[in-house]
Amino acid sequence: MAQKLSFSPILPHPAPPTPTPSTTAFPNPPSPTRITITPLLRNLSFNQKPSSPTRLPLTTSSHPTPRLSPQAHRILQTLIHPSFDSNRFHQIISLLFNQPASSTLSFDVLGIIKGLGFNNKFDLALSVFDFIRTRNDLVSLLNGSVIAVIVTLLGKTGRVSRAASLLHDLETDGVEVDVYGYTSLITAYANNRKYRDALKVFGKMKEEGCEPTLITYNAILNVYGKMGVPWTTIIALVQDMKSRGLAPDLCTYNTLISCCRAGSLYEEALDLFKEIKVAGFAPDVVTYNVLLDVYGKSRRPKEAMEVLKQMEINGFRPSVVTYNSLVSAYVRGGFLEDALELKREMVEKGIKPDVYTYTTLLSGFVKAGKDELAMEVFEEMREVGCKPNICTFNALIKMYGDRGKFEEMERVFKEIKVCGCSPDIVTWNTLLAVFGQKGMDSEVSGVFEEMKRAGFVPERDTFNTLISAYGRCGLFDQAMSVYKRMLEAGVSPDLSTYNAVLATLARGGLWEQSEKVLAEMKDGGCKPNEATYSSLLHAYANGREVERMNALAEEIYSGRIKTHAVLLSTLVLVNSKVNLVVQTERAFLEFMKRGILPDITTMKAMLSIYGRKNKKGPKANEILNYMYESGLTLSLTAYNGLMYMYSRTENFQKSEQILREIPDKGIEPDVISYNVVIYAYCRNRMMEEAKRIFEEMKDPAPAPDVVTYNTFIATYAADSMFVEAIDVVRHMIKQGCRPNQNTYNSIVDWYCKLKLRDEACHFVQDLGNLDPHIAEDEKSRLLERIAKRWSQVKP
């Protein structure tokens, strides 16, 4: 199917690229510092009971700081009082205008609206605005400051569409909307994850000749960072800003460093950090926190610790945000014990771990296959009174989904609503990813439709997840179709998009197309990461391009390609896949040299290659013991693979021993588990033992399937026990299990090997009596097979 795809060009770039909304990969942690530009609401404070007149701080130096008149102060206090009757609104607000006009009236209007917003009286604030707007004699009071505040309030309450409509209606009515109104709308869109709409507003400003301010550019840079647009696009925006005579400030630099997070651009972030001092600024706590976060995303825990030391030397006290970035860095790097130690250090310093701290640790243990430790973190979280958020539930959904525990996954999904949360875009993306990893393409499509019915608009991460999901299901055409739909929707590819496409191509062994995608990434200014090269290694392995795989491995070992745990794990996997024992062991030893704990996937790969090499049994036991001692939680798939390994060795009875141990780990054996043990006994001609296991396959154990019966049939046929083999066929049909081609192939093949061609033909001709549902085409196929096999039999 994959060969039918057209790859010319592989990934056409939209021109020019229009960045679009994206969702941070699972889990979705908050940024270390939320860099939002709210021009007129920042630093608003009503902490003290105001005296007359009341001073209301503004955020923009271009606007004077207003003071409420005594009358306006009394009106505000009346409106925010808990016992205020909304039916008296017009009566109360009219008092402000039933007095001689004065120059302070516009300040009073602004102050009342801001005061109502600060006290969460949003609807009353809108009512004041609408009251003025409907009065021709008062509409002049709707200046840029008032409009900016009301847009911000609408954005804060999630009514950003109404904010956009309001600005449009004001312009239609002849009311001027200035740069502060537009900037507030940009920020409102950004805070509501409507990034494309934010960029449209920015474009409209330029078209209408409304000159952006530095605050506007900082807001757009923040949008770019959240979207993960290519670094070249971000730099182009900075150059545009400078060409308009606007010099970057500290907020600009902090935002640019934060933009480096999406592409793990830690080198660029460090350059910006150095440039801050050259530009005459001093890094603040935000600077250090965002730099820490970039190192965390880039799996650079050692560098992150150096930033912490420098931060403390310069007099900045670490906060929970600081430590959360450090915890994330260690978790991403696979240093889970160090991450736990950081949590203990937080507590010792009087910094209380929050929901992000616990969720990051939980996700780290889930990824490492340490489910018991993950649940310990979750239980501790609840014991200390830290309420789970949607990110926590998303991590649990991923844990249960990855383990195939769909009932538990569904229970967590239901618990989201019970705990007062709502599924977010990451929840849906996680479900898509889980079903995609299991190759459940119908479930992938069903979840996607359900997501759209729930009102969620697909974002870049959704498209990326769908590409990955269909790719895992082997549906290459569907995966590339999703990519085309993504471009048609105006969503530009990012690093995750390219990696999703590369992973899809890798599964088909399409290494030539993968190399072209890598070239296009670099040409488009998108910096490859460890996931990129991991997919390229898999493409080479699946395409049996061992020389190219080895060449890329040497680049990794030499340091020309920066090496992380992910790449080392991939080297173990791909070398194991193509049965290169020496190269597999070399990659595994690199973990030990670098002091990195191999994850569950790496350990399973080592077990697999040692299992295939019967003489490597002792080494397999070493790996198994290491897994147990490390506290890694094996999945059912891992246990089944382990049993299969033993089934092919002299210690084949170990397979049944493992079967008995699985329930003690809280895992129910499936039909594959029983089939492997039956295979172990049949392979060693211990048919009574095999029958004993077969008898156990009754309710509640899984029912025998066609593989179960075929194992017995093939064994009996190999021992010339054709009567017994045919009896098994008769029994399976009686039990409602339909024979497949392998069922009859094994019987006719052994007839031919034993030079019993007539008996083979008679068996096929008489199949109608044995299997009433046998098709004539199947009989013809078997007769042709007999003729072919007979021609291969030596006289």
VENZI-V478071 format. One record per residue. RES is the residue in three letters. SS is DSSP state (@ for helix, = for strand, . for the rest). PHI is phi as a letter, one per 20 degrees, with the letter a starting at -180 (* if undefined). D_CENTER is the distance of its C-alpha to the mean C-alpha in Angstrom with 2 decimals. Layout:
# VENZI-V478071
{{RES/SS/PHI/D_CENTER} {RES/SS/PHI/D_CENTER}}
This chain:
# VENZI-V478071
{{MET/./*/27.26} {ALA/@/f/25.29} {GLN/@/f/28.62} {LYS/@/e/29.39} {LEU/./f/26.72} {SER/./d/28.01} {PHE/./c/26.55} {SER/./c/28.96} {PRO/./f/27.28} {ILE/./f/23.97} {LEU/./c/21.82} {PRO/./f/24.25} {HIS/./e/23.42} {PRO/./f/24.14} {ALA/./c/27.10} {PRO/./f/26.80} {PRO/./f/23.00} {THR/./d/22.10} {PRO/./g/18.86} {THR/./c/16.87} {PRO/./f/14.43} {SER/./c/10.77} {THR/./d/8.08} {THR/./g/6.69} {ALA/./g/3.26} {PHE/./f/3.19} {PRO/./e/6.27} {ASN/./d/7.70} {PRO/./f/10.99} {PRO/./f/14.05} {SER/./f/15.51} {PRO/./g/18.48} {THR/./c/20.80} {ARG/./e/20.36} {ILE/./e/22.34} {THR/./d/23.67} {ILE/./d/27.08} {THR/./d/29.16} {PRO/./g/32.60} {LEU/./c/34.79} {LEU/./d/33.14} {ARG/./f/32.09} {ASN/./m/34.32} {LEU/./f/35.98} {SER/./b/37.82} {PHE/./c/40.07} {ASN/./f/40.11} {GLN/./d/43.90} {LYS/./f/46.27} {PRO/./f/47.38} {SER/./d/51.01} {SER/./e/52.73} {PRO/./e/51.75} {THR/=/e/47.99} {ARG/=/e/46.05} {LEU/./d/42.60} {PRO/./f/40.59} {LEU/./d/38.96} {THR/./d/36.19} {THR/./d/37.64} {SER/./f/40.69} {SER/./f/42.10} {HIS/./d/42.85} {PRO/./f/45.51} {THR/./e/44.70} {PRO/./e/46.35} {ARG/=/c/48.32} {LEU/=/f/48.78} {SER/./f/52.37} {PRO/@/g/53.90} {GLN/@/f/53.82} {ALA/@/f/50.14} {HIS/@/f/49.33} {ARG/@/f/51.19} {ILE/@/f/49.43} {LEU/@/f/45.96} {GLN/@/f/46.92} {THR/@/f/48.22} {LEU/@/f/45.08} {ILE/@/e/42.71} {HIS/./f/45.02} {PRO/./g/43.58} {SER/./e/46.73} {PHE/./f/46.64} {ASP/./e/47.53} {SER/@/f/45.57} {ASN/@/f/48.65} {ARG/@/e/50.41} {PHE/@/g/47.90} {HIS/@/g/50.16} {GLN/@/f/53.12} {ILE/@/f/51.40} {ILE/@/f/49.66} {SER/@/f/52.89} {LEU/@/f/54.59} {LEU/@/f/52.67} {PHE/@/d/54.29} {ASN/./e/57.72} {GLN/./b/58.96} {PRO/./g/60.22} {ALA/./f/57.63} {SER/./b/56.58} {SER/./f/54.37} {THR/./e/52.16} {LEU/@/f/51.22} {SER/@/f/48.14} {PHE/@/f/47.00} {ASP/@/f/47.65} {VAL/@/f/45.54} {LEU/@/f/42.60} {GLY/@/f/43.04} {ILE/@/f/43.23} {ILE/@/f/40.10} {LYS/@/f/38.16} {GLY/@/f/39.70} {LEU/@/f/38.73} {GLY/@/f/35.13} {PHE/@/f/35.03} {ASN/./e/36.41} {ASN/./m/33.85} {LYS/./e/36.63} {PHE/@/f/34.63} {ASP/@/f/36.64} {LEU/@/f/39.87} {ALA/@/f/38.71} {LEU/@/f/38.10} {SER/@/f/41.49} {VAL/@/f/43.19} {PHE/@/f/41.63} {ASP/@/f/42.67} {PHE/@/f/46.11} {ILE/@/f/46.75} {ARG/@/f/45.35} {THR/./e/47.77} {ARG/./d/50.75} {ASN/./g/52.18} {ASP/./f/54.01} {LEU/./d/50.86} {VAL/@/g/48.26} {SER/@/f/49.12} {LEU/@/f/47.50} {LEU/./e/44.05} {ASN/./e/43.51} {GLY/@/g/40.35} {SER/@/f/39.59} {VAL/@/f/39.87} {ILE/@/f/37.77} {ALA/@/f/35.00} {VAL/@/f/35.00} {ILE/@/f/34.93} {VAL/@/f/32.02} {THR/@/f/30.09} {LEU/@/f/31.01} {LEU/@/f/29.92} {GLY/@/f/26.50} {LYS/@/f/26.23} {THR/./e/26.95} {GLY/./m/24.45} {ARG/./d/27.38} {VAL/@/f/26.47} {SER/@/f/27.85} {ARG/@/f/31.12} {ALA/@/f/31.12} {ALA/@/f/30.90} {SER/@/f/33.63} {LEU/@/f/35.71} {LEU/@/f/35.75} {HIS/@/f/36.70} {ASP/@/f/39.47} {LEU/@/f/40.79} {GLU/@/f/41.09} {THR/@/f/42.83} {ASP/./e/45.22} {GLY/./n/46.05} {VAL/./e/44.25} {GLU/./f/42.90} {VAL/./d/39.23} {ASP/./e/38.88} {VAL/@/f/36.13} {TYR/@/f/35.21} {GLY/@/f/34.63} {TYR/@/f/32.40} {THR/@/f/30.46} {SER/@/f/29.96} {LEU/@/f/28.62} {ILE/@/g/26.18} {THR/@/f/24.94} {ALA/@/f/24.89} {TYR/@/f/22.74} {ALA/@/f/20.31} {ASN/@/f/20.15} {ASN/./d/19.46} {ARG/./m/16.61} {LYS/./d/19.10} {TYR/@/f/18.92} {ARG/@/f/20.85} {ASP/@/f/23.58} {ALA/@/f/23.84} {LEU/@/f/24.50} {LYS/@/f/27.03} {VAL/@/f/28.91} {PHE/@/f/29.07} {GLY/@/f/30.47} {LYS/@/f/32.95} {MET/@/g/34.18} {LYS/@/f/35.08} {GLU/@/f/36.73} {GLU/./e/38.87} {GLY/./m/39.91} {CYS/./e/38.29} {GLU/./f/37.77} {PRO/./f/34.42} {THR/./e/34.82} {LEU/@/f/33.00} {ILE/@/f/31.11} {THR/@/f/30.01} {TYR/@/f/28.77} {ASN/@/f/26.91} {ALA/@/f/25.20} {ILE/@/f/24.23} {LEU/@/f/23.00} {ASN/@/f/20.74} {VAL/@/f/19.45} {TYR/@/g/18.97} {GLY/@/f/17.00} {LYS/@/f/14.59} {MET/@/e/14.31} {GLY/./m/13.95} {VAL/./f/17.15} {PRO/./g/19.04} {TRP/@/g/21.09} {THR/@/f/24.24} {THR/@/f/23.74} {ILE/@/f/23.37} {ILE/@/f/26.51} {ALA/@/f/28.35} {LEU/@/f/27.85} {VAL/@/f/29.29} {GLN/@/f/32.20} {ASP/@/f/32.83} {MET/@/f/32.95} {LYS/@/f/35.42} {SER/@/f/37.53} {ARG/./e/38.19} {GLY/./n/39.58} {LEU/./d/36.69} {ALA/./e/36.06} {PRO/./f/32.71} {ASP/./d/32.88} {LEU/@/f/30.99} {CYS/@/f/28.43} {THR/@/f/27.88} {TYR/@/f/27.36} {ASN/@/f/24.99} {THR/@/f/22.91} {LEU/@/f/23.03} {ILE/@/f/21.92} {SER/@/f/18.92} {CYS/@/f/18.22} {CYS/./f/18.05} {ARG/./f/14.83} {ALA/./f/12.59} {GLY/./e/14.39} {SER/./l/15.18} {LEU/./e/18.74} {TYR/@/f/20.44} {GLU/@/f/23.79} {GLU/@/f/23.92} {ALA/@/f/23.05} {LEU/@/f/25.92} {ASP/@/f/28.24} {LEU/@/f/27.62} {PHE/@/f/28.31} {LYS/@/f/31.60} {GLU/@/f/32.43} {ILE/@/g/32.32} {LYS/@/f/35.43} {VAL/@/f/37.13} {ALA/./f/36.74} {GLY/./n/38.57} {PHE/./d/35.82} {ALA/./d/34.97} {PRO/./g/31.34} {ASP/./d/30.59} {VAL/@/f/28.26} {VAL/@/f/25.57} {THR/@/g/25.95} {TYR/@/f/25.55} {ASN/@/f/22.52} {VAL/@/f/20.57} {LEU/@/f/21.77} {LEU/@/g/20.63} {ASP/@/f/17.11} {VAL/@/f/17.13} {TYR/@/f/18.46} {GLY/@/f/15.84} {LYS/@/f/12.97} {SER/./e/15.37} {ARG/./l/16.06} {ARG/./c/19.65} {PRO/@/f/20.82} {LYS/@/f/24.48} {GLU/@/f/24.48} {ALA/@/f/22.75} {MET/@/f/25.62} {GLU/@/f/28.13} {VAL/@/f/26.83} {LEU/@/f/27.32} {LYS/@/f/30.85} {GLN/@/f/31.67} {MET/@/f/30.45} {GLU/@/f/32.76} {ILE/@/f/35.62} {ASN/./e/35.49} {GLY/./n/35.88} {PHE/./e/32.44} {ARG/./e/31.58} {PRO/./f/28.02} {SER/./d/26.27} {VAL/@/f/23.48} {VAL/@/f/21.19} {THR/@/g/22.58} {TYR/@/f/22.08} {ASN/@/f/18.52} {SER/@/f/17.75} {LEU/@/f/19.81} {VAL/@/g/18.19} {SER/@/f/14.74} {ALA/@/f/16.54} {TYR/@/f/18.13} {VAL/@/f/15.20} {ARG/@/f/13.22} {GLY/./e/16.59} {GLY/./n/17.12} {PHE/./e/20.03} {LEU/@/f/19.45} {GLU/@/f/23.16} {ASP/@/f/23.42} {ALA/@/f/20.61} {LEU/@/f/22.65} {GLU/@/f/25.75} {LEU/@/f/24.34} {LYS/@/f/23.80} {ARG/@/f/27.42} {GLU/@/f/28.55} {MET/@/g/27.07} {VAL/@/f/29.14} {GLU/@/f/32.20} {LYS/./e/32.04} {GLY/./m/31.88} {ILE/./d/28.29} {LYS/./e/26.71} {PRO/./g/23.13} {ASP/./d/21.09} {VAL/@/f/18.21} {TYR/@/f/15.73} {THR/@/g/17.70} {TYR/@/f/17.58} {THR/@/f/13.96} {THR/@/f/13.06} {LEU/@/f/15.66} {LEU/@/g/14.66} {SER/@/f/11.11} {GLY/@/f/12.98} {PHE/@/f/15.54} {VAL/@/f/13.31} {LYS/@/f/11.78} {ALA/./e/15.43} {GLY/./n/16.76} {LYS/./e/18.90} {ASP/@/f/18.64} {GLU/@/f/21.99} {LEU/@/f/21.17} {ALA/@/f/17.93} {MET/@/f/20.20} {GLU/@/f/22.78} {VAL/@/f/20.54} {PHE/@/f/19.80} {GLU/@/f/23.55} {GLU/@/f/24.56} {MET/@/g/22.36} {ARG/@/f/24.28} {GLU/@/f/27.58} {VAL/./e/27.53} {GLY/./n/26.86} {CYS/./e/23.37} {LYS/./f/21.97} {PRO/./f/18.42} {ASN/./d/16.27} {ILE/@/f/13.58} {CYS/@/f/10.90} {THR/@/f/13.14} {PHE/@/f/13.39} {ASN/@/f/9.71} {ALA/@/f/9.87} {LEU/@/f/13.08} {ILE/@/g/12.03} {LYS/@/f/9.61} {MET/@/f/12.65} {TYR/@/f/15.17} {GLY/@/f/13.47} {ASP/@/f/12.98} {ARG/./e/16.62} {GLY/./m/17.82} {LYS/./e/19.10} {PHE/@/f/18.67} {GLU/@/f/21.47} {GLU/@/f/19.92} {MET/@/f/16.57} {GLU/@/f/18.75} {ARG/@/f/20.66} {VAL/@/f/17.74} {PHE/@/f/16.81} {LYS/@/f/20.49} {GLU/@/f/20.67} {ILE/@/g/18.32} {LYS/@/f/21.26} {VAL/@/f/23.85} {CYS/./e/22.46} {GLY/./n/22.70} {CYS/./d/19.03} {SER/./c/17.63} {PRO/./g/14.46} {ASP/./d/12.37} {ILE/@/f/10.28} {VAL/@/f/7.05} {THR/@/g/9.37} {TRP/@/f/10.25} {ASN/@/f/7.04} {THR/@/f/6.55} {LEU/@/f/10.19} {LEU/@/g/10.09} {ALA/@/f/7.98} {VAL/@/f/10.40} {PHE/@/f/13.37} {GLY/@/f/12.62} {GLN/@/f/12.58} {LYS/./e/15.82} {GLY/./m/17.32} {MET/./e/18.02} {ASP/@/f/18.30} {SER/@/f/20.40} {GLU/@/f/17.94} {VAL/@/g/15.21} {SER/@/f/17.86} {GLY/@/f/18.96} {VAL/@/f/15.71} {PHE/@/f/15.41} {GLU/@/f/19.02} {GLU/@/f/18.69} {MET/@/f/15.97} {LYS/@/f/18.42} {ARG/@/f/21.26} {ALA/./f/19.63} {GLY/./n/19.90} {PHE/./e/16.38} {VAL/./e/16.66} {PRO/./g/14.09} {GLU/./d/12.50} {ARG/@/g/11.34} {ASP/@/f/7.61} {THR/@/f/9.29} {PHE/@/f/11.60} {ASN/@/g/9.34} {THR/@/f/7.77} {LEU/@/f/11.47} {ILE/@/g/12.76} {SER/@/f/10.89} {ALA/@/f/11.92} {TYR/@/f/15.45} {GLY/@/f/15.68} {ARG/@/f/15.12} {CYS/./e/17.77} {GLY/./m/20.06} {LEU/./e/20.39} {PHE/@/f/20.59} {ASP/@/f/22.56} {GLN/@/f/20.12} {ALA/@/f/17.22} {MET/@/f/19.52} {SER/@/f/20.73} {VAL/@/f/17.35} {TYR/@/f/17.33} {LYS/@/f/20.87} {ARG/@/f/20.11} {MET/@/f/17.49} {LEU/@/f/20.31} {GLU/@/f/22.80} {ALA/./e/20.88} {GLY/./n/21.25} {VAL/./e/17.66} {SER/./e/17.91} {PRO/./f/15.75} {ASP/./c/13.91} {LEU/@/g/12.95} {SER/@/f/9.61} {THR/@/f/11.95} {TYR/@/g/14.54} {ASN/@/f/12.52} {ALA/@/f/11.43} {VAL/@/f/15.15} {LEU/@/f/16.36} {ALA/@/f/14.59} {THR/@/f/16.24} {LEU/@/f/19.51} {ALA/@/f/19.41} {ARG/@/f/19.56} {GLY/./e/22.69} {GLY/./m/24.14} {LEU/./e/24.50} {TRP/@/f/24.93} {GLU/@/f/27.21} {GLN/@/f/24.80} {SER/@/f/22.06} {GLU/@/f/24.53} {LYS/@/f/25.19} {VAL/@/f/21.57} {LEU/@/g/21.50} {ALA/@/f/24.73} {GLU/@/f/23.53} {MET/@/g/20.54} {LYS/@/f/23.11} {ASP/@/f/25.58} {GLY/./e/23.17} {GLY/./m/22.61} {CYS/./e/19.03} {LYS/./f/19.05} {PRO/./f/17.73} {ASN/./c/15.81} {GLU/@/f/15.78} {ALA/@/f/13.17} {THR/@/f/15.62} {TYR/@/f/18.56} {SER/@/f/17.05} {SER/@/f/16.76} {LEU/@/f/20.27} {LEU/@/f/21.58} {HIS/@/f/20.40} {ALA/@/f/22.03} {TYR/@/f/25.20} {ALA/@/f/25.22} {ASN/@/f/24.83} {GLY/./e/27.41} {ARG/./l/29.64} {GLU/./e/29.99} {VAL/@/f/30.73} {GLU/@/f/32.56} {ARG/@/f/29.71} {MET/@/f/27.34} {ASN/@/f/29.87} {ALA/@/f/30.39} {LEU/@/f/26.74} {ALA/@/f/26.79} {GLU/@/f/29.84} {GLU/@/f/28.15} {ILE/@/f/25.44} {TYR/@/f/28.13} {SER/@/f/30.31} {GLY/./n/27.76} {ARG/./f/27.86} {ILE/./d/24.14} {LYS/./f/22.55} {THR/./d/21.62} {HIS/./c/18.91} {ALA/@/g/18.24} {VAL/@/f/15.69} {LEU/@/f/18.54} {LEU/@/f/21.10} {SER/@/f/19.27} {THR/@/f/19.02} {LEU/@/f/22.72} {VAL/@/f/23.57} {LEU/@/f/21.79} {VAL/@/f/23.33} {ASN/@/f/26.73} {SER/@/f/26.73} {LYS/@/f/25.89} {VAL/./e/28.96} {ASN/./m/31.03} {LEU/./d/31.74} {VAL/@/f/32.58} {VAL/@/f/33.81} {GLN/@/f/30.83} {THR/@/f/28.44} {GLU/@/f/30.43} {ARG/@/f/30.47} {ALA/@/f/26.69} {PHE/@/f/26.59} {LEU/@/f/29.35} {GLU/@/f/27.39} {PHE/@/g/25.08} {MET/@/f/28.28} {LYS/@/f/29.73} {ARG/./e/26.81} {GLY/./m/26.62} {ILE/./d/23.05} {LEU/./e/22.43} {PRO/./f/21.27} {ASP/./e/18.41} {ILE/@/f/19.02} {THR/@/f/18.12} {THR/@/f/20.62} {MET/@/f/23.23} {LYS/@/f/23.03} {ALA/@/f/23.66} {MET/@/f/26.67} {LEU/@/f/27.94} {SER/@/f/27.65} {ILE/@/f/29.71} {TYR/@/f/32.23} {GLY/@/f/32.49} {ARG/@/f/33.41} {LYS/./d/36.01} {ASN/@/g/38.43} {LYS/@/f/40.15} {LYS/@/e/36.99} {GLY/@/g/37.10} {PRO/@/g/37.90} {LYS/@/f/34.94} {ALA/@/f/32.68} {ASN/@/f/34.17} {GLU/@/f/33.47} {ILE/@/f/29.76} {LEU/@/f/29.77} {ASN/@/f/31.62} {TYR/@/f/29.28} {MET/@/f/26.28} {TYR/@/f/28.27} {GLU/@/f/29.43} {SER/./e/25.96} {GLY/./m/24.90} {LEU/./f/22.18} {THR/./e/21.50} {LEU/./e/22.22} {SER/./e/20.77} {LEU/@/f/23.36} {THR/@/f/22.54} {ALA/@/f/23.36} {TYR/@/f/26.56} {ASN/@/f/27.58} {GLY/@/f/27.16} {LEU/@/f/29.20} {MET/@/f/31.87} {TYR/@/f/32.10} {MET/@/g/32.64} {TYR/@/f/35.53} {SER/@/f/36.91} {ARG/./d/37.90} {THR/./d/39.63} {GLU/./f/42.93} {ASN/./e/41.12} {PHE/./f/39.90} {GLN/./f/40.85} {LYS/@/f/37.99} {SER/@/g/35.79} {GLU/@/f/37.48} {GLN/@/f/37.26} {ILE/@/f/33.47} {LEU/@/g/33.50} {ARG/@/f/35.45} {GLU/@/e/33.10} {ILE/@/g/29.88} {PRO/@/g/30.81} {ASP/@/f/31.48} {LYS/@/e/27.81} {GLY/./m/26.94} {ILE/./d/25.98} {GLU/./e/28.06} {PRO/./f/29.26} {ASP/./d/28.79} {VAL/@/f/31.23} {ILE/@/f/29.92} {SER/@/g/30.80} {TYR/@/f/34.36} {ASN/@/f/34.71} {VAL/@/f/34.05} {VAL/@/f/36.74} {ILE/@/f/39.13} {TYR/@/f/38.57} {ALA/@/g/39.38} {TYR/@/f/42.69} {CYS/@/f/43.62} {ARG/@/f/43.05} {ASN/./d/45.55} {ARG/./l/47.88} {MET/./d/47.62} {MET/@/f/47.73} {GLU/@/f/48.86} {GLU/@/f/45.83} {ALA/@/f/43.60} {LYS/@/f/45.42} {ARG/@/f/44.91} {ILE/@/f/41.11} {PHE/@/f/41.46} {GLU/@/f/43.43} {GLU/@/f/40.64} {MET/./e/38.35} {LYS/./c/39.44} {ASP/./g/38.02} {PRO/./e/35.82} {ALA/./f/34.92} {PRO/./f/33.34} {ALA/./f/36.00} {PRO/./g/37.04} {ASP/./d/35.56} {VAL/@/f/37.02} {VAL/@/f/35.81} {THR/@/g/37.71} {TYR/@/f/40.89} {ASN/@/f/40.60} {THR/@/f/40.49} {PHE/@/f/43.84} {ILE/@/f/45.31} {ALA/@/f/44.55} {THR/@/f/45.99} {TYR/@/f/49.15} {ALA/@/f/49.68} {ALA/@/f/49.35} {ASP/./e/52.11} {SER/./m/54.32} {MET/./e/53.90} {PHE/@/f/53.53} {VAL/@/f/55.05} {GLU/@/f/52.44} {ALA/@/f/49.63} {ILE/@/f/50.96} {ASP/@/f/51.27} {VAL/@/f/47.54} {VAL/@/f/46.88} {ARG/@/f/49.25} {HIS/@/f/47.52} {MET/@/f/43.97} {ILE/@/f/45.25} {LYS/@/f/47.00} {GLN/./e/43.77} {GLY/./n/42.06} {CYS/./e/40.01} {ARG/./f/40.54} {PRO/./f/41.41} {ASN/./d/39.50} {GLN/@/f/40.79} {ASN/@/f/40.25} {THR/@/g/42.48} {TYR/@/e/45.50} {ASN/@/g/44.72} {SER/@/f/45.20} {ILE/@/f/48.58} {VAL/@/f/50.07} {ASP/@/f/48.81} {TRP/@/f/50.62} {TYR/@/g/53.72} {CYS/@/f/53.79} {LYS/@/f/53.22} {LEU/./e/56.15} {LYS/./m/58.20} {LEU/./d/58.46} {ARG/@/f/57.95} {ASP/@/f/60.27} {GLU/@/f/58.51} {ALA/@/f/55.15} {CYS/@/f/56.54} {HIS/@/f/58.20} {PHE/@/g/54.93} {VAL/@/f/53.19} {GLN/@/f/56.16} {ASP/./e/56.28} {LEU/@/f/52.55} {GLY/@/f/53.30} {ASN/@/f/55.09} {LEU/@/e/52.23} {ASP/./c/49.36} {PRO/./f/50.58} {HIS/./e/47.32} {ILE/./f/47.58} {ALA/./e/47.62} {GLU/@/f/50.34} {ASP/@/f/47.77} {GLU/@/f/46.41} {LYS/@/f/49.99} {SER/@/f/50.59} {ARG/@/f/47.45} {LEU/@/f/48.65} {LEU/@/f/52.18} {GLU/@/f/50.86} {ARG/@/f/48.83} {ILE/@/f/52.03} {ALA/@/f/53.95} {LYS/@/f/51.36} {ARG/@/f/51.19} {TRP/@/f/55.00} {SER/@/f/55.40} {GLN/@/e/53.38} {VAL/./f/55.55} {LYS/./f/58.11} {PRO/./f/61.74}}
